Amino acid sequence: MNEFDVEQSPDFVRLENDQLVIDWTDTQSRREYQFDSIWLRTRNPSDKEVAFRRKRVYLFPETTWGKEDIEGRLKKFDHKAVMNDDKALHDFLEAVCMDGIAVIKNGPTNSRSAVPELGERIGLIQSTHFG
């Protein structure tokens, strides 16, 4: 993908069988996305109960970082360990969840498959409404 159309808009939006259906045409194909009304309702950010639940479950207390904080807190993980050891993978993902960042070091330098393989290790790569 070399281009990103910031003026993109849906071709058609409709309600069908208790679902929101959005039709899009991008530069390569036509796509249809369906969102169940219950799924949408449980993720509605303007609903105070939903917002409270999301904050309680997904968000941790905000902390700001300075240079010294980042240098002292930034966790680094060995690529082979993350790829082969479930505990190392867990610790890496926990660091990303808690701190928003972690570094994987000693990864392959001449492999185009390293990033997709890491993605598969973390979880099943699948299409979403983000693309």
LINQUI-V308438 format. One record per residue. N is the residue number from 1. D_LAST is the distance of its C-alpha to the last C-alpha in Angstrom with 1 decimal. Layout:
((N & D_LAST) (N & D_LAST))
This chain:
((1 & 11.1) (2 & 14.2) (3 & 13.7) (4 & 11.9) (5 & 13.3) (6 & 14.4) (7 & 16.2) (8 & 13.3) (9 & 14.4) (10 & 14.1) (11 & 16.4) (12 & 17.8) (13 & 17.8) (14 & 20.2) (15 & 21.6) (16 & 22.2) (17 & 23.8) (18 & 23.2) (19 & 19.5) (20 & 17.5) (21 & 15.8) (22 & 13.6) (23 & 13.4) (24 & 11.4) (25 & 12.3) (26 & 10.7) (27 & 12.8) (28 & 12.3) (29 & 12.0) (30 & 12.4) (31 & 10.2) (32 & 11.7) (33 & 10.6) (34 & 13.6) (35 & 14.7) (36 & 18.2) (37 & 20.7) (38 & 21.9) (39 & 18.6) (40 & 18.1) (41 & 21.8) (42 & 21.7) (43 & 19.0) (44 & 20.7) (45 & 21.4) (46 & 24.4) (47 & 26.1) (48 & 28.5) (49 & 28.6) (50 & 24.9) (51 & 24.9) (52 & 27.9) (53 & 26.4) (54 & 23.2) (55 & 25.4) (56 & 27.8) (57 & 25.4) (58 & 22.6) (59 & 24.3) (60 & 27.4) (61 & 30.0) (62 & 29.0) (63 & 30.8) (64 & 31.1) (65 & 31.6) (66 & 33.9) (67 & 34.3) (68 & 36.8) (69 & 34.6) (70 & 31.7) (71 & 34.0) (72 & 35.7) (73 & 32.7) (74 & 30.0) (75 & 29.7) (76 & 29.3) (77 & 28.6) (78 & 29.5) (79 & 26.8) (80 & 29.0) (81 & 29.7) (82 & 26.1) (83 & 25.3) (84 & 28.5) (85 & 29.8) (86 & 28.3) (87 & 30.2) (88 & 28.9) (89 & 25.3) (90 & 26.2) (91 & 27.9) (92 & 25.1) (93 & 22.5) (94 & 25.2) (95 & 25.8) (96 & 22.2) (97 & 22.3) (98 & 25.7) (99 & 25.7) (100 & 22.1) (101 & 22.8) (102 & 24.4) (103 & 25.2) (104 & 25.2) (105 & 28.1) (106 & 29.7) (107 & 26.6) (108 & 26.8) (109 & 27.1) (110 & 26.8) (111 & 24.0) (112 & 20.6) (113 & 19.8) (114 & 20.6) (115 & 17.3) (116 & 15.5) (117 & 18.7) (118 & 18.7) (119 & 15.2) (120 & 16.7) (121 & 19.8) (122 & 18.2) (123 & 16.3) (124 & 14.6) (125 & 11.2) (126 & 9.1) (127 & 5.9) (128 & 5.5) (129 & 5.4) (130 & 3.8) (131 & 0.0))
